[in-house]
Amino acid sequence: MRLFVTVLQRFAGFALVFIGVTFIIYFTVFSLPGDPVRALAGDRQLPQSVIDAINARYLLDQPLWTQYTHYLGNLLRGDLGVDLTGRSVADQMAARWPVTITLALTAWLLQIALGLTIGIVSALKRGTIIDRGLLVVTITLSCIPVFVLGITAQIIFGVRLDWLPVAGIRDGWPVAYLLPSLVIAMFGLASVSRLVRGSMIENLDADYVRTARAKGIGESRVVGLHVMRNSLIPTATFLATDLGYLLGGAVVIEGIFNLPGVGNLLFSAIRNHEATLVVGISTALIIIFLLTSLIVDALHALLDPRIRRA
């Protein structure tokens, strides 16, 4: 019962966050200077009657609050709206989601593999030059702006070494996705590795580990079976939440590596002043992140009895 109440409270909180964030995005996008209708026409001069009809069709002649209320009502029915050319926002995104999801999941798996490896090595070699060196490298990589890291990776691994493609998905998975996924994974690598390191060090000094060693259990079994199992609980929670961040981070990388995903669609929408499409994509990303966070909170409550009793 308490678990249900906790989930209900979190859901109510996320609903308030969703309304607030979507309104800010909607207000920001539709308050930008420029006329999207005239931008749609390009160099041609549209008759005023056509402009008035388009404004009336998309409620662009109504107050911003009225526009947002109408948009929110449609959103609750699962309708993300249509752009100024009459194309469904949801249909355009559906064609792009496979690329974005593949990119984010590949980056997530790389982050898990690299983060766990670096964290375990750092914990077992704590205080040594290896531990300090891994700390410096991971933090340095996570501090570099994403576009700098992406372009640098393209130049080194794509142009000079010619190991991996620098743009597009013609080579398929995993070749075409490996380099952009690695760039995205770098930004959460420091957090994952340090979280694993801290949890492992805490468990290595625990009483149950000393007891296991006193019983003559081998060190590899102590670390692999006892320490790792207890150390991965907080790490798993972080990684589940981080998947939502990776979907958002893929937006920038898709533009750099020219991947035909949702991020690339967002860049095109911004360039073409397609406000409805920009808001629709942003809203979808917010929904995914909030749902991921809600699921993580529920799973954490199931795994940790202390939260259920709180």
N, C-alpha and C positions, 0 to 999 in steps of 0.2 A: 504493500500500500504506500509506504513511504517512497519507494522507488518511483511509483506512478506519480505521486505528488511532485517529486523532484523533477521528473521529466516534464510534467505539465508547467511547472514554474519556469524551467529553462525555455520551453517552447513559447510561453508568453513573453519572456524577455527577448527572445530572438525575433518575435513578431514585431515588437516595438522597434528593435534595431533595424529590421528590414524596412519598415515604413519610413523611419527617419533617414536611412541611407539612400533609399530609392528616391525620396523626395529631394534630397540634396543633389543627387546625380541629375534628376529630371530638371530641377531648377537651374543647375549649372549649364547643362547642355542646351536647353531651350532659351537661356538668357545670353548665349554667346552672340557677338555681333555678326551681322550678315543675314541675308534672306535666303533660306533653303530653297524656296520656290524659284527664285531668280537664278540661284546656283544650278538648279536642275536644268534650266533652259539653256545655260551656257551663254554663248554670244547672241543668241536669238532674243528678240523682244516679244514677250508674251502679251497678249491682250489683257487688259485689266479685268475683263469678265472671267477669263480663265484663271487668273491669279486669285480672284475672289472666290471662285468655285473650289479651288484647291484648298484655300484657307478655311473655307466652311466645311469641306469634307474632312479635314484633319483637325478641326477645331483650333486652328492657329489664330483665329480672330477672337478667341475667347480668353478670359483671364487665365493666368498660369495655374491657379488653384483648381479651376474647373477642368482644365486639361489633365492635370495630375489625377484628380478624382475619377475622371472617365478612364484614364489609363489603368489605374489601380483596380477599378471594377472589372475591366476586361482581363487584367492579369489574374484575378482570383478565379476567373473562368478558364484559365489556361491559354489566353490569347495575348501574345506579345505584340500584336498590332501588325501593320503593313507599312512599308516604306513609301516614299513619294511616287514610286513607279508602280505601286499596286502589288508588289511582291510580298508574300508573307515573311515576316522576320523569323518565325519558327522554322519554316521550310528552308530558308537560306542557312540557318545555323545547323539544321539537321544534316545537311550535306557536308558541313565542315567539322562537325564534332569528332568523327573517327580519327582525323589527323591530330587534333588537339589532345584527345584522350590517350592516343597511342604515345604521343610525345611526353605527356605528363607521367604516364605509368612507367615508361622507359626510364625517365629521369628519377622517378621514385625508387625503382629497383636498383639503379646505380647508386643512389644515395644510401639505400639500406646496405648494399654490399660494401661500399667504400667506408661508410660511417661505422659499421660494426667492426670491420677489419682494423681501421685506424684506432677506434676506441679500445678494442681489446689489446692491441699491441701497446698502446699508451699506458693502459692500466697495468699490464704485466711488466712494463719497463718504466714505471713511474719514477720521476726524479732523474732519469738519465738524459743524455743528449738526444736520444731518439724521441723521447716523450716531448722534450722542449721543441725539437725540430718539427715534429708533426703539428704541434700547437701553432707555431709561427706560420707554417705553410697553409694550414686550413683557414686560420683567421685572415691571413693576407688575401687569399683567394676570395673569401666571402666579402671583403671590403672593396673589391674592384667593381666599378659599375658594370651592369650587365651588358650594355652595348660595347664597352671596351673589351671585356672578356670574350664576348661573342666574336667581334671582329678580329681580335688577336688570334683566337682559335682558328678562324677561317684562314687567316694568312699563313699561320704556321703549319697546321695539319692538312689544310685543303690545297693551298697554293704552292707553298714551298716544298713540303714533304709529299704532297699528293696521295695522302693516305685515305682521306674521306672526302665525299662530296661537300661542297660549300653551300648548296642551295637546292631546293626542290625535293621531291620524293620519288624521283624516277627510279632510283636504285632499290626502293622498297625497304621494308624493315628487316634487319636492324641497321643496315649500312647507312641509309639516309637519315635515320633518327639518332644515330649514336653521338655525333658531335654536338648538335643542339641540346640533346638530353644531358650530356656531360656538363655543358655550360650551366644549365639550370640546376643540376645536382650540386654544383659547387657552393651554392648560396646557403644550403641547409647542412652542408657537410660538417662545418665546424660545430654547429649545435648538436647534431646527432653524435658525432665522435666524442665530444666532451661530456654529453649526457651519459653515454655508455661507459666512458672512463670513470666518471664520478660514481655511478651506480656500482660498477665492478669493484672499485677500491673500497667502497663502503661495505660491500658483501664479503670481500676478501678478508677484512678485519673482523667479521662477525664471529660470534661464539660458535655457531653451528659449523662454520668452516674449520675452525681450530679443532672442534670435536671430530670432524670427519678425518682430518689429517692425523689426529691422535689414534684413530682406529686403524690407521694404515692404508686408507684409501689413496690411490694414486693421484698425483697432482692433476693430471689431465682430466681424470674423472671428476675431481672436485671442482675444477674450473668449468668444464664443459657441461656437467650435469647440474650441480648445485648453484654455483655462482651465476652462470649465464642465465639460467631459468628465472632467477629472482631479479636479475639486473635488467631483463628485457621488458618488464611490465611498464615502467615509466617511459621507456624508449618507444614501445609500441603505441602508447597513447600519443606521444609527440608525432610519430610518423603518420598516424592516422589523420591527425589535424593538419599536418604539413602537406598532405595530398591536395587539400583545398588551395593552399598557397601555391603549389606547383602549377595548378591549372591557371591561376592568375599570372604566374611568372611566364607561362608559355606564350602569353599574348605578345610580349615584347620580343621574345626569341623568334617567333614565327615571322615577324617583320624583318628581322635581321637575316634569317636563313631562307626567306621567301617560301615558307611552307603554307600550303592552302588550307589553313585551319581557321578557327574562330578568331584568333588574334589578327590574322591577315585581313579577315573580313571587317574587323573593327577598325583597322587602319584605313581601309578603303572608305568605310562609312564616315570617318572623321574628315578625310580628305574631300569627300563629296558632299559634306554638310548634311548627311543623312541622320538627323537627330533621333528619329524613331528607332533606327537600327542601332545606333550607339547606346541608347538607353536600354533597348531590349537585350543586347549582349551583356551589358554591365549588370542588368537585373538577373540574368540567368547565372552569371558567375557568382553573384551575391547569394542566390538561392542555394547553389551547390555548396558554397563555403559554409553557410549557416546549417544546412542539413548535415554536412559532414561533422561539424562541431557538435550538433545535437546527438548524432549517433555515437560519437566518441564519448560524450558525457554519459550516455546511457550504458555503454560497454564498460566504462571505467567504474561506474557505480555497481555493475554486476560483478566485476572482478575484485573490487576492493570493498570488503564488508564495512570498513570504517566509514565510507561515504554513505552507505545505506542506513547506518545508524545515526548519521549526522542530522 
